[in-house]
Amino acid sequence: MRRFLADALPHVILALFSALILLPLLWILRVSLTDKLTAYKIPPEIGTLGLMNYVDIFADKPFVLWFANSLIVALLATAIALPVATAMAYAFARFNTGGAFLRLGVLASQMLPPIILLLPLFGMFLLAGLMQSRTAIVIAHLTFALPFLAFMLVAFFEGDVQRLEEAARVDGATRWQAFRLIAVPAAAPGILAAGLLGFILSWNEFLFALVLSGPDSQTLPVGLAALETHAGVEIAPLAAATVLSLLPVFALLPYLRRHLIKGLSLGALK
Amino acid sequence: MIRHLLMGTVLAGWMASSAAAETVNILMEGVPDTEYVKTLLPDFKAKTGIDVNLEVVNYAEMHTKLVPQLVAPKGSYSAIVVDFYWVGEFTKAGWLSPLDERITADKIDTSVYVPKLMDLVGKVDGVTYMLPFYNYAMGLLYRKDLLEDAKSKSDFKAANGIDLAPPKTWDEYLKQVAFFTKDGMHGVVNQGLRPDPIAMEWSNYLFANGDEYHDEAWKPTFNNEKGAAALDQYATNVNKYGPVGSASFSFDEAFNVMAQGKAYSYITYNFFRAAIDDPAKSSVVGKVEIMPVPGPNPETGASLNGAWGWAIPKSSPNPDAAWTFIKWVESHETAKKRALQGGSPTRTDIFDDPEVNAKYPYAQALKKMLLTSHNFPVFTYTPQLVEVLGRELSLAVAGEKKSADALATVETEFIELAKKDGKLK
């Protein structure tokens, strides 16, 4: 009996913690399948479930546009940030480019409140005629994605990978070949993990997207926020849109978990 | 994965948005009236050939998005909608174009608007900067079915010596609130969240006690016995006659208590009158009616006014097209179509229209509510005043400050703000 309890206790604790995470998500799922009246009933009622809110967000609200904009912006921001950040991180790790000052500078840019960057960016985009375009949002997202990814990737190019590269150089590889054929593949799990995190950061970003977007370039976070109106929260369509907006992140989750863990525990010389 | 990312790069070739020959861009909030305008846009396109892009964002973030656009020499928005909160700030900063010349040239009759609305979101110091778009004046939602109940009628008469009917005075209403708080029912539900919901709702209590915020010279007039009584009544309603938690309810939570049939009354924005008859949002369809918030006597209303106005910012890239749009959307024909869909009119001729009255029998009650409504102080520091009010009213409701002390603090800070704005010497 005591052994059974000892075995069961960790599961009970884990189940409770899992419920803590899962119950709000299940609540959102339930609300997405019901109407506002039922959603707010106390004590809670299941009511009649249906897909009317999903129909509503596709038929009456520009959900597809919001989703497409978010996807394009997040993919582009990641696609641009990742190679540049990889090269930056490599330069920091191998050549100590800019010394401690530049590394600190990159880190410090992460500590700036985004609003500090927003107004200068707004002025520049206005002059360049880029206001209300997806291009403006992608460039704005690079201001946080690039330093974040570079800082994250430095660790992957330091340590044992360096010895592999040195071995390749001894065998006659050029610096470029050592970078392309040895360092990048060795750090690939880390680069992928960084890319996935960069994608999620951009996917969820609100402030830049709010101020810089226009009717054709609104992203999901901006569109979803508009469902909280002066006349009340459109809780049921909001829940439906939230469920759908979680899908890409859920789709990326298995990759993220696998590569992040692999990336963190990677050791080429083990 | 990298291949997928690259495919995404190719997929996104169509980055910058293409602009039509003439497009009116407008930043709006996602409220029912915005949706009604949206449904009518094909009419405007057919008449003028001008496209309209309505950009809808969250109210709380609108100001953040608007200000950089208004400061810029040439922004992205042809026209904007302005909440009465921002009127003082936007006009003092010189961000809005005066409309008087356009109004005269096109012979637009602004006398059709409810005068209080023109004062709120129309004219500032004699210059017309806006045309009122929709109103969100506050009214009293009450359960008419409970007032018709025979036993309630006799019990109320026995207890109070007066008939149970839609309240003619504030005092009568407070008696009804106390009377209906029984058997799991609440006499009232309040939106006590600070700062905006409580400040807006309490303003009705202030007017209902016969007070105003300031006199014509902007000298504060609320720190007196009537003001303190209004705050005591509010605290009693929240703490004694309202549901648990209403001190932190916003209008959404409060509306849902009313919509679930758990409260007799709720002072709120009049557009909730239509929502309470929506079966997807309410279980008391057909049982609720709206009326002006009763005042100290039967002739005086105590509703707080509220509205949005159309304006053309000085940074507008195409002000002429923006004016063409505003003329169309505020024409009798379009305003009536919006009202027939459920919109909140600002023109008296729309309230008097037979079709509107046939479809919405409470249209006359709404008109009366607007005509007898009271305005919140409109000056550069309106949002700051709301913050101060929210803080002090909440402290009084929580029992951490006496009503008189809370109002004294509000008065001190109101004087500072009014002096800073040049309203008070």
Interface residues (C-beta under 8 A of the other chain):
Chain A: D35 K36 L37 Y40 K41 I42 L71 I72 L75 L76 T78 A79 L82 L118 L119 F122 G123 L126 L130 M131 Q132 S133 R134 T135 V138 L192 G195 L207 L210 V211 G214 P215 D216 S217 Q218 V222 A225 A226 L227 E228 T229 H230 A231 G232 V233 E234 Y255
Chain B: M1 I2 L5 L6 G8 T9 L11 A12 M15 A16 S17 N25 E29 G30 V31 P32 N53 L54 E55 V56 V57 N58 Y59 A60 E61 T64 K65 P68 A72 K74 G75 S76 Y136 F251 D252 F255 N256 A259 Q260 Y269 F271 F272 A275 P279 A280 K281 S282 S283
